[in-house]
Amino acid sequence: MGLRVTLVAAARSSSLLAERFDDDRPLDEAGWYEVQLAAHTLVPLGAAELRYCSPTPRSRATGTALGYAPLAQPALRDCDMGRWRGRTLSEVAALEPAAVDTWLTDPRTAPHGGETLLAFISRIGGWLDTRPAEDGAIVAVAEPAVVRAALVYALKAPPLTYWNVDVRPLSTVTLTGRPGLWHLRLAATAG
């Protein structure tokens, strides 16, 4: 069977248009409501032998609300956005349009002074590859950016593929396999 890692994207802490880089705000009212609506499908994932979360308030709150009692993993933190931390993309684009263009087209650069996209994807992949290699199940609640990075790493996709992956709050993705050899597992829906 191998290892099964299910990643759950944290519930939201703001509207999509108000999302901020490296956001550490807690769940908003809509986020709590969405967790309640999705709980019936997400709570069973808490039966996993190991339960983790990103260290952000919204990831912790999402995991706790789902009954996972997750252990925060510093390696699952969001990308370090340096001086852009706390700003929206539109704010940064208005102030530093050339820097934003560079950031979106070259995964080896960090015009914000933080972590490069390539380093971020590698860090998340390193976390995946250091999970126990024996058969078992893991669930981890993480920021959508972390889930995107995990998918790019697991599928060995080019780093710029990261920008083409849309991860919605409370969506899930399952990776199966073992360190260095991951597969994307899509679940069938009933009906």
CYANA upper distance limits for C-alpha pairs under 8 A (distance plus 0.5 A):
  1 MET  CA    135 ASP  CA      6.72
  1 MET  CA    177 GLY  CA      8.39
  2 GLY  CA    133 ALA  CA      7.98
  2 GLY  CA    134 GLU  CA      6.88
  2 GLY  CA    135 ASP  CA      4.89
  2 GLY  CA    136 GLY  CA      7.22
  2 GLY  CA    176 THR  CA      7.12
  2 GLY  CA    177 GLY  CA      5.70
  2 GLY  CA    178 ARG  CA      6.93
  3 LEU  CA    132 PRO  CA      8.32
  3 LEU  CA    133 ALA  CA      7.06
  3 LEU  CA    134 GLU  CA      6.82
  3 LEU  CA    135 ASP  CA      5.25
  3 LEU  CA    136 GLY  CA      5.51
  3 LEU  CA    137 ALA  CA      6.50
  3 LEU  CA    138 ILE  CA      8.30
  3 LEU  CA    176 THR  CA      6.01
  3 LEU  CA    177 GLY  CA      5.79
  3 LEU  CA    178 ARG  CA      6.44
  4 ARG  CA    135 ASP  CA      8.17
  4 ARG  CA    136 GLY  CA      6.68
  4 ARG  CA    137 ALA  CA      5.25
  4 ARG  CA    138 ILE  CA      6.64
  4 ARG  CA    174 THR  CA      7.23
  4 ARG  CA    175 LEU  CA      6.33
  4 ARG  CA    176 THR  CA      4.96
  4 ARG  CA    177 GLY  CA      7.22
  5 VAL  CA    137 ALA  CA      6.47
  5 VAL  CA    138 ILE  CA      5.20
  5 VAL  CA    139 VAL  CA      6.30
  5 VAL  CA    140 ALA  CA      8.01
  5 VAL  CA    174 THR  CA      6.06
  5 VAL  CA    175 LEU  CA      5.66
  5 VAL  CA    176 THR  CA      6.74
  6 THR  CA     45 LEU  CA      8.44
  6 THR  CA    137 ALA  CA      8.25
  6 THR  CA    138 ILE  CA      6.65
  6 THR  CA    139 VAL  CA      5.26
  6 THR  CA    140 ALA  CA      6.86
  6 THR  CA    172 THR  CA      7.15
  6 THR  CA    173 VAL  CA      6.14
  6 THR  CA    174 THR  CA      4.70
  6 THR  CA    175 LEU  CA      6.82
  7 LEU  CA    139 VAL  CA      6.37
  7 LEU  CA    140 ALA  CA      5.46
  7 LEU  CA    141 VAL  CA      6.38
  7 LEU  CA    142 ALA  CA      7.37
  7 LEU  CA    147 VAL  CA      7.03
  7 LEU  CA    172 THR  CA      5.99
  7 LEU  CA    173 VAL  CA      5.86
  7 LEU  CA    174 THR  CA      6.72
  8 VAL  CA    139 VAL  CA      7.81
  8 VAL  CA    140 ALA  CA      6.56
  8 VAL  CA    141 VAL  CA      5.12
  8 VAL  CA    142 ALA  CA      6.72
  8 VAL  CA    147 VAL  CA      8.26
  8 VAL  CA    170 LEU  CA      6.31
  8 VAL  CA    171 SER  CA      6.32
  8 VAL  CA    172 THR  CA      5.02
  8 VAL  CA    173 VAL  CA      7.32
  9 ALA  CA     59 SER  CA      8.40
  9 ALA  CA    141 VAL  CA      6.27
  9 ALA  CA    142 ALA  CA      5.75
  9 ALA  CA    143 GLU  CA      6.11
  9 ALA  CA    144 PRO  CA      5.67
  9 ALA  CA    147 VAL  CA      7.23
  9 ALA  CA    167 VAL  CA      7.61
  9 ALA  CA    168 ARG  CA      7.39
  9 ALA  CA    169 PRO  CA      5.70
  9 ALA  CA    170 LEU  CA      5.21
  9 ALA  CA    171 SER  CA      5.94
  9 ALA  CA    172 THR  CA      6.83
 10 ALA  CA     58 ARG  CA      6.77
 10 ALA  CA     59 SER  CA      5.46
 10 ALA  CA     62 THR  CA      6.38
 10 ALA  CA     63 GLY  CA      8.44
 10 ALA  CA    141 VAL  CA      6.30
 10 ALA  CA    142 ALA  CA      6.01
 10 ALA  CA    143 GLU  CA      5.96
 10 ALA  CA    144 PRO  CA      7.32
 10 ALA  CA    169 PRO  CA      6.06
 10 ALA  CA    170 LEU  CA      6.07
 11 ALA  CA     27 LEU  CA      7.27
 11 ALA  CA     31 GLY  CA      5.58
 11 ALA  CA     32 TRP  CA      7.85
 11 ALA  CA     34 GLU  CA      7.51
 11 ALA  CA     35 VAL  CA      7.08
 11 ALA  CA     58 ARG  CA      7.18
 11 ALA  CA     59 SER  CA      7.79
 11 ALA  CA     62 THR  CA      6.63
 11 ALA  CA    169 PRO  CA      5.26
 11 ALA  CA    170 LEU  CA      5.90
 12 ARG  CA     27 LEU  CA      6.39
 12 ARG  CA     28 ASP  CA      7.28
 12 ARG  CA     30 ALA  CA      7.89
 12 ARG  CA     31 GLY  CA      5.29
 12 ARG  CA     58 ARG  CA      7.70
 12 ARG  CA    169 PRO  CA      6.37
 13 SER  CA     19 GLU  CA      8.46
 13 SER  CA     25 ARG  CA      6.63
 13 SER  CA     26 PRO  CA      6.23
 13 SER  CA     27 LEU  CA      4.73
 13 SER  CA     28 ASP  CA      5.22
 13 SER  CA     30 ALA  CA      8.43
 13 SER  CA     31 GLY  CA      6.63
 13 SER  CA     58 ARG  CA      7.15
 14 SER  CA     18 ALA  CA      6.42
 14 SER  CA     19 GLU  CA      6.54
 14 SER  CA     27 LEU  CA      8.13
 14 SER  CA     28 ASP  CA      6.79
 14 SER  CA     31 GLY  CA      8.40
 15 SER  CA     19 GLU  CA      6.96
 18 ALA  CA     88 THR  CA      7.06
 19 GLU  CA     23 ASP  CA      7.79
 19 GLU  CA     88 THR  CA      6.52
 20 ARG  CA     85 ARG  CA      7.76
 20 ARG  CA     86 GLY  CA      5.71
 20 ARG  CA     87 ARG  CA      5.52
 20 ARG  CA     88 THR  CA      4.93
 20 ARG  CA     89 LEU  CA      7.65
 21 PHE  CA     81 MET  CA      6.93
 21 PHE  CA     84 TRP  CA      6.99
 21 PHE  CA     85 ARG  CA      5.49
 21 PHE  CA     86 GLY  CA      5.77
 21 PHE  CA     87 ARG  CA      6.20
 21 PHE  CA     88 THR  CA      6.67
 21 PHE  CA     89 LEU  CA      7.96
 22 ASP  CA     78 ASP  CA      6.55
 22 ASP  CA     79 CYS  CA      7.14
 22 ASP  CA     80 ASP  CA      7.07
 22 ASP  CA     81 MET  CA      6.73
 22 ASP  CA     85 ARG  CA      5.82
 22 ASP  CA     86 GLY  CA      6.72
 23 ASP  CA     85 ARG  CA      7.71
 23 ASP  CA     86 GLY  CA      6.36
 24 ASP  CA     56 THR  CA      6.16
 24 ASP  CA     57 PRO  CA      6.61
 24 ASP  CA     58 ARG  CA      7.82
 25 ARG  CA     56 THR  CA      8.41
 25 ARG  CA     57 PRO  CA      6.94
 25 ARG  CA     58 ARG  CA      7.30
 26 PRO  CA     56 THR  CA      8.45
 26 PRO  CA     57 PRO  CA      5.49
 26 PRO  CA     58 ARG  CA      5.23
 26 PRO  CA     61 ALA  CA      7.99
 27 LEU  CA     31 GLY  CA      5.87
 27 LEU  CA     32 TRP  CA      6.84
 27 LEU  CA     57 PRO  CA      7.93
 27 LEU  CA     58 ARG  CA      5.56
 27 LEU  CA     61 ALA  CA      7.58
 27 LEU  CA     62 THR  CA      8.36
 28 ASP  CA     32 TRP  CA      6.92
 29 GLU  CA     33 TYR  CA      6.78
 30 ALA  CA     34 GLU  CA      6.63
 31 GLY  CA     35 VAL  CA      6.77
 32 TRP  CA     36 GLN  CA      6.94
 33 TYR  CA     37 LEU  CA      6.87
 34 GLU  CA     38 ALA  CA      6.67
 34 GLU  CA    170 LEU  CA      8.41
 35 VAL  CA     39 ALA  CA      6.25
 35 VAL  CA     62 THR  CA      7.47
 35 VAL  CA     65 ALA  CA      7.83
 35 VAL  CA     66 LEU  CA      8.02
 35 VAL  CA    170 LEU  CA      7.86
 38 ALA  CA     42 LEU  CA      6.76
 38 ALA  CA    170 LEU  CA      7.94
 39 ALA  CA     43 VAL  CA      5.87
 39 ALA  CA     66 LEU  CA      6.78
 40 HIS  CA     44 PRO  CA      8.08
 42 LEU  CA     46 GLY  CA      8.14
 42 LEU  CA     66 LEU  CA      7.46
 43 VAL  CA     66 LEU  CA      5.82
 43 VAL  CA     67 GLY  CA      7.22
 43 VAL  CA     68 TYR  CA      8.14
 45 LEU  CA    139 VAL  CA      7.05
 46 GLY  CA     51 ARG  CA      7.47
 46 GLY  CA     66 LEU  CA      8.07
 46 GLY  CA     67 GLY  CA      7.28
 46 GLY  CA     68 TYR  CA      5.45
 46 GLY  CA    139 VAL  CA      7.41
 48 ALA  CA    136 GLY  CA      8.09
 48 ALA  CA    137 ALA  CA      5.34
 48 ALA  CA    138 ILE  CA      5.68
 48 ALA  CA    139 VAL  CA      6.62
 49 GLU  CA    136 GLY  CA      7.29
 49 GLU  CA    137 ALA  CA      6.20
 49 GLU  CA    138 ILE  CA      6.59
 50 LEU  CA    137 ALA  CA      7.24
 50 LEU  CA    138 ILE  CA      5.30
 50 LEU  CA    139 VAL  CA      6.99
 51 ARG  CA     68 TYR  CA      6.74
 51 ARG  CA     69 ALA  CA      7.57
 51 ARG  CA     70 PRO  CA      5.28
 51 ARG  CA     71 LEU  CA      6.80
 51 ARG  CA    138 ILE  CA      6.35
 51 ARG  CA    139 VAL  CA      5.48
 51 ARG  CA    140 ALA  CA      6.26
 52 TYR  CA     70 PRO  CA      4.94
 52 TYR  CA     71 LEU  CA      5.08
 52 TYR  CA     72 ALA  CA      6.20
 52 TYR  CA     73 GLN  CA      6.98
 52 TYR  CA    138 ILE  CA      8.23
 52 TYR  CA    139 VAL  CA      6.76
 52 TYR  CA    140 ALA  CA      4.94
 52 TYR  CA    141 VAL  CA      6.88
 53 CYS  CA     59 SER  CA      6.44
 53 CYS  CA     60 ARG  CA      6.58
 53 CYS  CA     63 GLY  CA      7.35
 53 CYS  CA     70 PRO  CA      6.18
 53 CYS  CA     71 LEU  CA      6.51
 53 CYS  CA     72 ALA  CA      5.32
 53 CYS  CA     73 GLN  CA      6.51
 53 CYS  CA     76 LEU  CA      7.62
 53 CYS  CA    140 ALA  CA      5.48
 53 CYS  CA    141 VAL  CA      4.95
 53 CYS  CA    142 ALA  CA      6.04
 54 SER  CA     59 SER  CA      6.14
 54 SER  CA     60 ARG  CA      7.37
 54 SER  CA     72 ALA  CA      6.05
 54 SER  CA     73 GLN  CA      6.10
 54 SER  CA     74 PRO  CA      7.18
 54 SER  CA     75 ALA  CA      8.24
 54 SER  CA     76 LEU  CA      5.30
 54 SER  CA     77 ARG  CA      5.73
 54 SER  CA     78 ASP  CA      8.19
 54 SER  CA    140 ALA  CA      8.18
 54 SER  CA    141 VAL  CA      6.86
 54 SER  CA    142 ALA  CA      5.35
 54 SER  CA    143 GLU  CA      7.29
 55 PRO  CA     59 SER  CA      7.27
 55 PRO  CA     60 ARG  CA      7.06
 55 PRO  CA     72 ALA  CA      5.55
 55 PRO  CA     73 GLN  CA      6.65
 55 PRO  CA     74 PRO  CA      6.54
 55 PRO  CA     76 LEU  CA      7.65
 55 PRO  CA     77 ARG  CA      6.46
 56 THR  CA     60 ARG  CA      6.74
 56 THR  CA     77 ARG  CA      7.60
 56 THR  CA    143 GLU  CA      8.44
 57 PRO  CA     61 ALA  CA      6.47
 58 ARG  CA     62 THR  CA      6.45
 59 SER  CA     63 GLY  CA      6.67
 59 SER  CA    141 VAL  CA      6.18
 59 SER  CA    142 ALA  CA      6.09
 59 SER  CA    143 GLU  CA      7.09
 60 ARG  CA     64 THR  CA      6.54
 60 ARG  CA     70 PRO  CA      7.61
 60 ARG  CA     72 ALA  CA      7.79
 60 ARG  CA    141 VAL  CA      8.06
 61 ALA  CA     65 ALA  CA      6.42
 62 THR  CA     66 LEU  CA      6.77
 62 THR  CA    141 VAL  CA      7.72
 63 GLY  CA     67 GLY  CA      6.91
 63 GLY  CA     68 TYR  CA      5.82
 63 GLY  CA     69 ALA  CA      6.96
 63 GLY  CA     70 PRO  CA      6.48
 63 GLY  CA    141 VAL  CA      6.54
 64 THR  CA     68 TYR  CA      6.15
 64 THR  CA     69 ALA  CA      5.82
 64 THR  CA     70 PRO  CA      7.33
 70 PRO  CA    140 ALA  CA      8.12
 73 GLN  CA     77 ARG  CA      7.85
 75 ALA  CA    123 ARG  CA      7.28
 75 ALA  CA    124 ILE  CA      7.20
 75 ALA  CA    127 TRP  CA      6.83
 76 LEU  CA    124 ILE  CA      6.87
 76 LEU  CA    127 TRP  CA      7.91
 76 LEU  CA    142 ALA  CA      7.31
 76 LEU  CA    146 VAL  CA      7.16
 77 ARG  CA    142 ALA  CA      8.33
 77 ARG  CA    143 GLU  CA      8.20
 77 ARG  CA    146 VAL  CA      7.86
 78 ASP  CA    143 GLU  CA      6.97
 78 ASP  CA    145 ALA  CA      7.03
 78 ASP  CA    146 VAL  CA      6.57
 79 CYS  CA    114 GLY  CA      8.46
 79 CYS  CA    115 GLU  CA      6.80
 79 CYS  CA    117 LEU  CA      8.12
 79 CYS  CA    120 PHE  CA      6.29
 79 CYS  CA    145 ALA  CA      8.04
 79 CYS  CA    146 VAL  CA      8.28
 80 ASP  CA     85 ARG  CA      8.14
 80 ASP  CA    114 GLY  CA      5.53
 80 ASP  CA    115 GLU  CA      5.57
 81 MET  CA     85 ARG  CA      5.72
 81 MET  CA    112 HIS  CA      6.55
 81 MET  CA    113 GLY  CA      7.57
 81 MET  CA    114 GLY  CA      5.30
 81 MET  CA    115 GLU  CA      6.85
 82 GLY  CA    112 HIS  CA      5.67
 82 GLY  CA    113 GLY  CA      5.36
 82 GLY  CA    114 GLY  CA      4.48
 82 GLY  CA    115 GLU  CA      7.87
 83 ARG  CA    112 HIS  CA      5.98
 83 ARG  CA    113 GLY  CA      6.97
 83 ARG  CA    114 GLY  CA      7.90
 84 TRP  CA     92 VAL  CA      7.37
 84 TRP  CA    112 HIS  CA      6.41
 87 ARG  CA     91 GLU  CA      6.75
 87 ARG  CA     92 VAL  CA      7.18
 88 THR  CA     92 VAL  CA      6.92
 89 LEU  CA     93 ALA  CA      6.46
 90 SER  CA     94 ALA  CA      6.65
 91 GLU  CA     95 LEU  CA      7.02
 92 VAL  CA     96 GLU  CA      6.21
 92 VAL  CA     97 PRO  CA      7.74
 92 VAL  CA    100 VAL  CA      7.81
 93 ALA  CA     97 PRO  CA      5.01
 93 ALA  CA     99 ALA  CA      8.49
 93 ALA  CA    100 VAL  CA      6.49
 96 GLU  CA    100 VAL  CA      6.82
 97 PRO  CA    101 ASP  CA      6.78
 98 ALA  CA    102 THR  CA      6.74
 99 ALA  CA    103 TRP  CA      6.64
 99 ALA  CA    111 PRO  CA      6.17
 99 ALA  CA    112 HIS  CA      8.18
100 VAL  CA    104 LEU  CA      6.65
100 VAL  CA    111 PRO  CA      8.20
101 ASP  CA    105 THR  CA      6.76
102 THR  CA    106 ASP  CA      6.29
102 THR  CA    109 THR  CA      7.77
102 THR  CA    111 PRO  CA      7.92
103 TRP  CA    107 PRO  CA      7.18
103 TRP  CA    109 THR  CA      6.63
103 TRP  CA    110 ALA  CA      6.80
103 TRP  CA    111 PRO  CA      6.98
104 LEU  CA    160 LEU  CA      8.42
104 LEU  CA    163 TRP  CA      8.46
105 THR  CA    160 LEU  CA      7.73
106 ASP  CA    160 LEU  CA      8.35
107 PRO  CA    116 THR  CA      6.63
107 PRO  CA    117 LEU  CA      5.37
107 PRO  CA    118 LEU  CA      5.77
107 PRO  CA    159 PRO  CA      6.97
107 PRO  CA    160 LEU  CA      7.22
108 ARG  CA    116 THR  CA      6.03
108 ARG  CA    117 LEU  CA      7.02
108 ARG  CA    118 LEU  CA      6.27
108 ARG  CA    119 ALA  CA      8.28
109 THR  CA    116 THR  CA      5.87
109 THR  CA    117 LEU  CA      7.96
110 ALA  CA    114 GLY  CA      6.37
110 ALA  CA    115 GLU  CA      6.43
110 ALA  CA    116 THR  CA      5.30
110 ALA  CA    117 LEU  CA      8.12
115 GLU  CA    119 ALA  CA      6.78
115 GLU  CA    120 PHE  CA      6.90
116 THR  CA    120 PHE  CA      6.69
117 LEU  CA    121 ILE  CA      6.69
117 LEU  CA    159 PRO  CA      7.92
118 LEU  CA    122 SER  CA      6.66
118 LEU  CA    159 PRO  CA      6.94
119 ALA  CA    123 ARG  CA      6.55
120 PHE  CA    124 ILE  CA      6.85
120 PHE  CA    149 ALA  CA      7.71
121 ILE  CA    125 GLY  CA      6.59
121 ILE  CA    149 ALA  CA      5.33
121 ILE  CA    150 ALA  CA      7.26
121 ILE  CA    152 VAL  CA      7.77
121 ILE  CA    153 TYR  CA      6.72
121 ILE  CA    159 PRO  CA      8.13
122 SER  CA    126 GLY  CA      6.46
122 SER  CA    153 TYR  CA      7.61
123 ARG  CA    127 TRP  CA      6.90
124 ILE  CA    128 LEU  CA      6.94
124 ILE  CA    146 VAL  CA      7.39
124 ILE  CA    149 ALA  CA      6.98
124 ILE  CA    150 ALA  CA      6.36
124 ILE  CA    153 TYR  CA      8.24
125 GLY  CA    129 ASP  CA      6.61
125 GLY  CA    149 ALA  CA      8.21
125 GLY  CA    150 ALA  CA      6.53
125 GLY  CA    153 TYR  CA      6.09
125 GLY  CA    154 ALA  CA      7.62
126 GLY  CA    130 THR  CA      6.73
127 TRP  CA    131 ARG  CA      7.28
128 LEU  CA    150 ALA  CA      8.18
128 LEU  CA    179 PRO  CA      7.26
129 ASP  CA    178 ARG  CA      7.73
129 ASP  CA    179 PRO  CA      4.59
129 ASP  CA    180 GLY  CA      6.64
130 THR  CA    179 PRO  CA      7.25
131 ARG  CA    179 PRO  CA      7.79
133 ALA  CA    178 ARG  CA      6.21
133 ALA  CA    179 PRO  CA      7.25
142 ALA  CA    146 VAL  CA      6.56
142 ALA  CA    147 VAL  CA      7.10
143 GLU  CA    147 VAL  CA      7.13
144 PRO  CA    148 ARG  CA      6.76
144 PRO  CA    167 VAL  CA      5.95
144 PRO  CA    168 ARG  CA      7.41
144 PRO  CA    169 PRO  CA      7.50
145 ALA  CA    149 ALA  CA      6.70
145 ALA  CA    167 VAL  CA      8.19
146 VAL  CA    150 ALA  CA      6.64
147 VAL  CA    151 LEU  CA      6.79
147 VAL  CA    167 VAL  CA      7.70
147 VAL  CA    173 VAL  CA      8.45
148 ARG  CA    152 VAL  CA      6.83
148 ARG  CA    162 TYR  CA      6.55
148 ARG  CA    165 VAL  CA      6.60
148 ARG  CA    166 ASP  CA      8.04
148 ARG  CA    167 VAL  CA      7.26
149 ALA  CA    153 TYR  CA      6.65
149 ALA  CA    162 TYR  CA      6.93
150 ALA  CA    154 ALA  CA      6.45
151 LEU  CA    155 LEU  CA      6.52
151 LEU  CA    184 LEU  CA      8.39
152 VAL  CA    156 LYS  CA      6.46
152 VAL  CA    157 ALA  CA      5.63
152 VAL  CA    158 PRO  CA      7.68
152 VAL  CA    159 PRO  CA      7.15
152 VAL  CA    161 THR  CA      7.21
152 VAL  CA    162 TYR  CA      6.62
153 TYR  CA    157 ALA  CA      7.07
154 ALA  CA    175 LEU  CA      8.13
154 ALA  CA    180 GLY  CA      8.35
154 ALA  CA    181 LEU  CA      7.84
154 ALA  CA    182 TRP  CA      5.67
154 ALA  CA    183 HIS  CA      7.29
154 ALA  CA    184 LEU  CA      8.18
155 LEU  CA    182 TRP  CA      7.42
155 LEU  CA    183 HIS  CA      7.45
155 LEU  CA    184 LEU  CA      7.94
157 ALA  CA    161 THR  CA      6.90
158 PRO  CA    162 TYR  CA      8.47
160 LEU  CA    164 ASN  CA      8.23
161 THR  CA    165 VAL  CA      7.43
167 VAL  CA    171 SER  CA      7.18
173 VAL  CA    184 LEU  CA      8.10
173 VAL  CA    185 ARG  CA      7.78
173 VAL  CA    186 LEU  CA      7.74
174 THR  CA    184 LEU  CA      6.65
174 THR  CA    185 ARG  CA      5.79
174 THR  CA    186 LEU  CA      7.45
175 LEU  CA    182 TRP  CA      6.64
175 LEU  CA    183 HIS  CA      5.92
175 LEU  CA    184 LEU  CA      5.31
175 LEU  CA    185 ARG  CA      6.24
176 THR  CA    182 TRP  CA      6.13
176 THR  CA    183 HIS  CA      5.70
176 THR  CA    184 LEU  CA      7.05
176 THR  CA    185 ARG  CA      7.17
177 GLY  CA    181 LEU  CA      6.30
177 GLY  CA    182 TRP  CA      5.29
177 GLY  CA    183 HIS  CA      6.62
178 ARG  CA    182 TRP  CA      6.58
